[in-house]
């Protein structure tokens, strides 16, 4: 298949180009700050600032090269910077230390290191901090010695202070407006933070020490199947400060308010999600602007922004704010202004700023260049519900090839990473790359995906390598049955956990004619033995307790069933990957090569789990398309 006449296929260079990834916007002192990860600088992340509400104003880069704001905590990082009252603290990736940016508004900003480099050959990582202005300190997470700690670091320099030693993991600390209370989240292996965790609360004395820390919700408070997200303090006019958090006790992540007697009152009661899985620090789906509680809400895979009434009935407290974007993240608000990273099927990600009083909004795209596609050339996602594993209704987004669905068109099935994640609808030029070449693409929210409630998320419990595989295959079959794809021209691709689903689908189904795995898991037993601390117990819920369920691990591992694959496979692997070590890819590729299959392996020095370099991303996209075209006998 070829793209329709008169419409040139989208090039990989235009897909990746110089478009940065925007993360963690914050409003402070009349200015808008945000992180920008730049692929053209091998993924270096920098901090930018401009006046809030004025997208035409000059943008200032506060941390020019070689500064690189990145945390390595839990390997996935996030939460690499903090701001409060103009005070800025960040983690620099070169030494993994905390640094203070002083005189950020002047022509000659100053940088001062707040923590010393780890000595004695040990390692530690900082992240997810807040600025405690009255006490002039940074409060956040330090990972050291295989455990997380809440620590305080003076902004004037000096000794690090241990505030709280977590039993295992902790984070998402929130300081009350009075500075007298601190809330945070804790979780313990083998649970992941979105499976079950605990919300802790402590008084803070005049010396800044925590007094009487106690669990107020979640596992440690007697609710064994509860997961909470982002504690947030609010203080309505004339009222006491109060704690808000998101809980999935009802089956969906909904916001709740702690009452003066310590109990919890639901603010919302909706079949919708107001949280997301905590893979990285720095995520925010709720914000208090001083008068109004704002939130991001996901309903059936699409996100919206709205206000939450503190007085109304939970079933009617949600008030959506009109704006044209349905893929939103990283919400912040103050003084009647709100900001989020937003995109839509027709518009790439950018900074969405909203004046709450007038509802006026504007969007500053991350890519300063015009979209390389006209609106007519952009393939729009179509909601697809189909019978997945066990006959259960399962969701996906289908993107028709440019020119419309065609029974002769090749189909690319995308299995998202995580696997606890979701397929989103913001404009993806990587998806449009395929559609512009005559491919249809289906991005599958297989069982286990977020955005559809706890029961949907828990479909994958004990079923990784079965449920996800069946759902991806069923999505492809549904589109073939609808006359939207050729049954012999179906490929599947994915990275990390999606790479595992890709390889397992090639082993255990007969639907796919080619596959592409990016740093994918091939041997579950090896992953259980070798993976990093954050995910050390993840497979217990996805597959079974290790090593008691060793037989199940072997039954699900593509490496042990490589003989069942009978189609070409291309692999991409970062040589610095500590989440899925390169040996996984090497062993799988060797097994397929020994069988005589067409195999390509692309190795990238200096890349870890996920590719940050623009050059590498372009190479991956071009090599995948050429490989599929060659082996599916496409023009």
QUIWO-V376769 format. One record per residue. N is the residue number from 1. RES is the residue in three letters. SS is DSSP state (hx for helix, st for strand, lp for the rest). NEAR is the number of other C-alpha atoms within 10 Angstrom. Layout:
BEGIN
[[N RES SS NEAR] [N RES SS NEAR]]
END
This chain:
BEGIN
[[1 UNK lp 15] [2 UNK lp 16] [3 UNK lp 18] [4 UNK lp 15] [5 UNK lp 8] [6 UNK lp 6] [7 UNK lp 13] [8 UNK lp 13] [9 UNK lp 19] [10 UNK lp 19] [11 UNK lp 20] [12 UNK hx 20] [13 UNK hx 15] [14 UNK hx 16] [15 UNK hx 21] [16 UNK hx 20] [17 UNK lp 18] [18 UNK lp 17] [19 UNK lp 21] [20 UNK lp 24] [21 UNK st 17] [22 UNK st 23] [23 UNK st 23] [24 UNK st 25] [25 UNK st 25] [26 UNK st 23] [27 UNK st 21] [28 UNK st 18] [29 UNK lp 12] [30 UNK lp 14] [31 UNK st 14] [32 UNK st 21] [33 UNK st 23] [34 UNK st 19] [35 UNK st 23] [36 UNK st 22] [37 UNK st 21] [38 UNK st 20] [39 UNK hx 22] [40 UNK hx 16] [41 UNK hx 15] [42 UNK lp 16] [43 UNK lp 19] [44 UNK st 21] [45 UNK st 27] [46 UNK st 22] [47 UNK st 22] [48 UNK st 17] [49 UNK st 21] [50 UNK st 18] [51 UNK st 18] [52 UNK lp 19] [53 UNK lp 19] [54 UNK lp 13] [55 UNK lp 16] [56 UNK lp 9] [57 UNK lp 11] [58 UNK lp 10] [59 UNK lp 13] [60 UNK st 15] [61 UNK st 17] [62 UNK lp 16] [63 UNK lp 19] [64 UNK lp 13] [65 UNK lp 11] [66 UNK lp 12] [67 UNK lp 16] [68 UNK lp 22] [69 UNK st 25] [70 UNK lp 26] [71 UNK lp 26] [72 UNK lp 19] [73 UNK lp 24] [74 UNK lp 22] [75 UNK lp 19] [76 UNK lp 15] [77 UNK lp 18] [78 UNK st 23] [79 UNK lp 27] [80 UNK lp 27] [81 UNK st 26] [82 UNK st 23] [83 UNK st 20] [84 UNK st 16] [85 UNK lp 10] [86 UNK lp 18] [87 UNK st 20] [88 UNK st 19] [89 UNK st 26] [90 UNK st 28] [91 UNK st 28] [92 UNK st 24] [93 UNK lp 19] [94 UNK lp 11] [95 UNK lp 13] [96 UNK lp 25] [97 UNK lp 20] [98 UNK st 25] [99 UNK st 20] [100 UNK st 23] [101 UNK st 19] [102 UNK st 16] [103 UNK lp 14] [104 UNK lp 19] [105 UNK lp 12] [106 UNK lp 8] [107 UNK lp 7] [108 UNK lp 9] [109 UNK lp 12] [110 UNK st 11] [111 UNK st 14] [112 UNK st 14] [113 UNK st 17] [114 UNK lp 22] [115 UNK lp 20] [116 UNK lp 14] [117 UNK lp 14] [118 UNK lp 14] [119 UNK lp 8] [120 UNK lp 6] [121 UNK lp 5] [122 UNK lp 9] [123 UNK lp 13] [124 UNK st 18] [125 UNK st 22] [126 UNK st 31] [127 UNK st 31] [128 UNK st 28] [129 UNK st 28] [130 UNK st 23] [131 UNK st 25] [132 UNK st 23] [133 UNK lp 15] [134 UNK lp 9] [135 UNK lp 14] [136 UNK lp 14] [137 UNK st 22] [138 UNK st 28] [139 UNK st 25] [140 UNK st 26] [141 UNK st 27] [142 UNK st 24] [143 UNK st 21] [144 UNK st 15] [145 UNK lp 10] [146 UNK lp 12] [147 UNK st 15] [148 UNK st 25] [149 UNK st 22] [150 UNK st 23] [151 UNK st 20] [152 UNK st 26] [153 UNK st 21] [154 UNK st 18] [155 UNK lp 21] [156 UNK lp 10] [157 UNK lp 13] [158 UNK lp 11] [159 UNK lp 11] [160 UNK lp 16] [161 UNK st 14] [162 UNK st 15] [163 UNK st 18] [164 UNK st 17] [165 UNK st 14] [166 UNK lp 17] [167 UNK lp 13] [168 UNK lp 16] [169 UNK st 25] [170 UNK st 28] [171 UNK st 24] [172 UNK st 25] [173 UNK st 24] [174 UNK st 24] [175 UNK st 22] [176 UNK lp 20] [177 UNK lp 14] [178 UNK lp 11] [179 UNK lp 17] [180 UNK lp 14] [181 UNK st 20] [182 UNK st 21] [183 UNK st 25] [184 UNK st 22] [185 UNK st 25] [186 UNK st 24] [187 UNK st 24] [188 UNK lp 18] [189 UNK lp 18] [190 UNK lp 17] [191 UNK lp 18] [192 UNK lp 22] [193 UNK lp 23] [194 UNK lp 21] [195 UNK lp 20] [196 UNK lp 22] [197 UNK lp 28] [198 UNK st 27] [199 UNK st 27] [200 UNK st 21] [201 UNK st 24] [202 UNK st 19] [203 UNK st 18] [204 UNK st 20] [205 UNK lp 12] [206 UNK lp 10] [207 UNK lp 7] [208 UNK lp 17] [209 UNK lp 15] [210 UNK st 18] [211 UNK st 15] [212 UNK st 9] [213 UNK st 15] [214 UNK st 15] [215 UNK st 18] [216 UNK st 19] [217 UNK st 25] [218 UNK st 24] [219 UNK hx 20] [220 UNK hx 18] [221 UNK hx 15] [222 UNK lp 12] [223 UNK lp 14] [224 UNK lp 15] [225 UNK lp 13] [226 UNK lp 24] [227 UNK lp 26] [228 UNK st 28] [229 UNK st 30] [230 UNK st 27] [231 UNK st 25] [232 UNK st 23] [233 UNK st 21] [234 UNK st 21] [235 UNK lp 19] [236 UNK lp 14] [237 UNK lp 9] [238 UNK lp 6] [239 UNK lp 8] [240 UNK lp 11] [241 UNK lp 15] [242 UNK st 16] [243 UNK st 23] [244 UNK st 24] [245 UNK st 25] [246 UNK st 25] [247 UNK st 24] [248 UNK lp 24] [249 UNK lp 16] [250 UNK lp 14] [251 UNK lp 19] [252 UNK lp 22] [253 UNK lp 30] [254 UNK st 25] [255 UNK st 28] [256 UNK st 22] [257 UNK st 22] [258 UNK st 17] [259 UNK lp 12] [260 UNK lp 11] [261 UNK lp 6] [262 UNK lp 11] [263 UNK lp 11] [264 UNK st 17] [265 UNK st 13] [266 UNK st 19] [267 UNK lp 25] [268 UNK lp 24] [269 UNK lp 19] [270 UNK lp 20] [271 UNK lp 18] [272 UNK lp 21] [273 UNK st 27] [274 UNK lp 27] [275 UNK lp 29] [276 UNK lp 21] [277 UNK lp 20] [278 UNK lp 19] [279 UNK lp 20] [280 UNK lp 16] [281 UNK st 20] [282 UNK lp 22] [283 UNK lp 22] [284 UNK lp 24] [285 UNK lp 22] [286 UNK st 29] [287 UNK st 24] [288 UNK st 23] [289 UNK lp 17] [290 UNK lp 14] [291 UNK lp 13] [292 UNK lp 20] [293 UNK st 21] [294 UNK st 25] [295 UNK st 25] [296 UNK st 24] [297 UNK st 29] [298 UNK st 23] [299 UNK st 16] [300 UNK lp 15] [301 UNK lp 23] [302 UNK st 18] [303 UNK st 24] [304 UNK st 21] [305 UNK st 25] [306 UNK st 18] [307 UNK st 19] [308 UNK st 21] [309 UNK lp 17] [310 UNK lp 17] [311 UNK lp 8] [312 UNK lp 12] [313 UNK lp 13] [314 UNK lp 19] [315 UNK lp 12] [316 UNK lp 13] [317 UNK lp 18] [318 UNK st 22] [319 UNK st 13] [320 UNK st 15] [321 UNK lp 14] [322 UNK lp 12] [323 UNK lp 15] [324 UNK lp 14] [325 UNK lp 23] [326 UNK lp 22] [327 UNK st 25] [328 UNK st 27] [329 UNK st 26] [330 UNK st 21] [331 UNK st 24] [332 UNK st 24] [333 UNK st 26] [334 UNK st 19] [335 UNK lp 16] [336 UNK lp 15] [337 UNK st 19] [338 UNK st 23] [339 UNK st 28] [340 UNK st 28] [341 UNK st 26] [342 UNK st 28] [343 UNK st 26] [344 UNK st 21] [345 UNK lp 20] [346 UNK lp 22] [347 UNK st 18] [348 UNK st 20] [349 UNK st 27] [350 UNK st 23] [351 UNK st 23] [352 UNK st 22] [353 UNK st 25] [354 UNK st 21] [355 UNK st 16] [356 UNK lp 19] [357 UNK lp 8] [358 UNK lp 8] [359 UNK lp 12] [360 UNK lp 11] [361 UNK st 17] [362 UNK st 16] [363 UNK st 19] [364 UNK st 17] [365 UNK st 22] [366 UNK lp 18] [367 UNK lp 16] [368 UNK lp 11] [369 UNK lp 10] [370 UNK lp 8] [371 UNK lp 16] [372 UNK lp 13] [373 UNK lp 18] [374 UNK lp 9] [375 UNK hx 12] [376 UNK hx 10] [377 UNK hx 17] [378 UNK lp 25] [379 UNK lp 26] [380 UNK lp 20] [381 UNK st 20] [382 UNK st 13] [383 UNK st 14] [384 UNK st 19] [385 UNK st 17] [386 UNK st 19] [387 UNK st 15] [388 UNK lp 22] [389 UNK hx 20] [390 UNK hx 9] [391 UNK hx 10] [392 UNK lp 14] [393 UNK st 15] [394 UNK st 22] [395 UNK st 24] [396 UNK st 24] [397 UNK st 22] [398 UNK st 24] [399 UNK st 26] [400 UNK lp 27] [401 UNK lp 31] [402 UNK lp 25] [403 UNK lp 16] [404 UNK lp 15] [405 UNK lp 18] [406 UNK lp 20] [407 UNK lp 15] [408 UNK lp 17] [409 UNK lp 26] [410 UNK lp 27] [411 UNK st 31] [412 UNK st 27] [413 UNK st 23] [414 UNK st 26] [415 UNK st 29] [416 UNK lp 26] [417 UNK lp 19] [418 UNK lp 15] [419 UNK lp 25] [420 UNK lp 22] [421 UNK lp 20] [422 UNK lp 23] [423 UNK lp 22] [424 UNK lp 24] [425 UNK lp 22] [426 UNK lp 21] [427 UNK lp 20] [428 UNK lp 19] [429 UNK hx 21] [430 UNK hx 15] [431 UNK hx 20] [432 UNK hx 27] [433 UNK hx 22] [434 UNK hx 26] [435 UNK hx 28] [436 UNK lp 26] [437 UNK lp 22] [438 UNK lp 25] [439 UNK lp 29] [440 UNK st 28] [441 UNK st 27] [442 UNK st 27] [443 UNK st 24] [444 UNK st 28] [445 UNK st 31] [446 UNK lp 32] [447 UNK lp 31] [448 UNK lp 26] [449 UNK lp 28] [450 UNK lp 26] [451 UNK lp 30] [452 UNK lp 24] [453 UNK lp 21] [454 UNK hx 22] [455 UNK hx 13] [456 UNK hx 20] [457 UNK hx 20] [458 UNK hx 18] [459 UNK hx 19] [460 UNK hx 22] [461 UNK lp 16] [462 UNK lp 17] [463 UNK lp 18] [464 UNK lp 24] [465 UNK lp 25] [466 UNK lp 18] [467 UNK hx 21] [468 UNK hx 30] [469 UNK hx 27] [470 UNK hx 21] [471 UNK hx 28] [472 UNK hx 29] [473 UNK hx 24] [474 UNK hx 21] [475 UNK hx 27] [476 UNK hx 27] [477 UNK hx 19] [478 UNK hx 17] [479 UNK hx 21] [480 UNK hx 20] [481 UNK hx 13] [482 UNK lp 12] [483 UNK lp 15] [484 UNK lp 23] [485 UNK lp 27] [486 UNK lp 18] [487 UNK lp 20] [488 UNK lp 16] [489 UNK lp 22] [490 UNK st 26] [491 UNK st 25] [492 UNK st 30] [493 UNK st 26] [494 UNK st 22] [495 UNK st 26] [496 UNK lp 24] [497 UNK hx 25] [498 UNK hx 26] [499 UNK hx 28] [500 UNK hx 31] [501 UNK hx 33] [502 UNK hx 35] [503 UNK hx 30] [504 UNK hx 27] [505 UNK hx 26] [506 UNK hx 28] [507 UNK hx 23] [508 UNK hx 19] [509 UNK lp 14] [510 UNK lp 13] [511 UNK lp 19] [512 UNK lp 25] [513 UNK lp 20] [514 UNK st 26] [515 UNK st 26] [516 UNK st 29] [517 UNK st 27] [518 UNK st 26] [519 UNK lp 30] [520 UNK lp 30] [521 UNK lp 31] [522 UNK lp 32] [523 UNK lp 22] [524 UNK hx 25] [525 UNK hx 20] [526 UNK hx 17] [527 UNK hx 19] [528 UNK hx 20] [529 UNK hx 11] [530 UNK hx 14] [531 UNK lp 17] [532 UNK lp 15] [533 UNK hx 16] [534 UNK hx 22] [535 UNK hx 19] [536 UNK lp 17] [537 UNK lp 20] [538 UNK hx 19] [539 UNK hx 22] [540 UNK hx 20] [541 UNK hx 19] [542 UNK hx 18] [543 UNK lp 21] [544 UNK lp 20] [545 UNK lp 18] [546 UNK lp 17] [547 UNK lp 13] [548 UNK lp 10] [549 UNK lp 13] [550 UNK hx 15] [551 UNK hx 12] [552 UNK hx 17] [553 UNK hx 25] [554 UNK hx 16] [555 UNK hx 13] [556 UNK hx 23] [557 UNK lp 21] [558 UNK hx 27] [559 UNK hx 24] [560 UNK hx 17] [561 UNK hx 19] [562 UNK hx 23] [563 UNK hx 13] [564 UNK hx 16] [565 UNK lp 23] [566 UNK lp 18] [567 UNK lp 19] [568 UNK st 23] [569 UNK st 29] [570 UNK st 21] [571 UNK st 25] [572 UNK st 25] [573 UNK st 30] [574 UNK st 23] [575 UNK lp 18] [576 UNK lp 15] [577 UNK lp 20] [578 UNK lp 14] [579 UNK lp 23] [580 UNK lp 26] [581 UNK lp 22] [582 UNK hx 21] [583 UNK hx 16] [584 UNK hx 19] [585 UNK hx 26] [586 UNK hx 15] [587 UNK hx 14] [588 UNK hx 21] [589 UNK hx 23] [590 UNK hx 15] [591 UNK hx 18] [592 UNK hx 21] [593 UNK hx 16] [594 UNK hx 11] [595 UNK lp 14] [596 UNK lp 11] [597 UNK lp 15] [598 UNK lp 16] [599 UNK st 19] [600 UNK st 16] [601 UNK st 15] [602 UNK st 15] [603 UNK st 16] [604 UNK st 15] [605 UNK lp 10] [606 UNK lp 13] [607 UNK lp 18] [608 UNK lp 20] [609 UNK lp 22] [610 UNK lp 16] [611 UNK lp 22] [612 UNK lp 19] [613 UNK lp 20] [614 UNK hx 23] [615 UNK hx 17] [616 UNK hx 20] [617 UNK hx 19] [618 UNK hx 18] [619 UNK hx 15] [620 UNK hx 20] [621 UNK hx 19] [622 UNK hx 15] [623 UNK hx 18] [624 UNK hx 21] [625 UNK hx 15] [626 UNK hx 12] [627 UNK hx 21] [628 UNK hx 24] [629 UNK hx 16] [630 UNK hx 11] [631 UNK hx 15] [632 UNK lp 18] [633 UNK lp 10] [634 UNK lp 13] [635 UNK lp 7]]
END
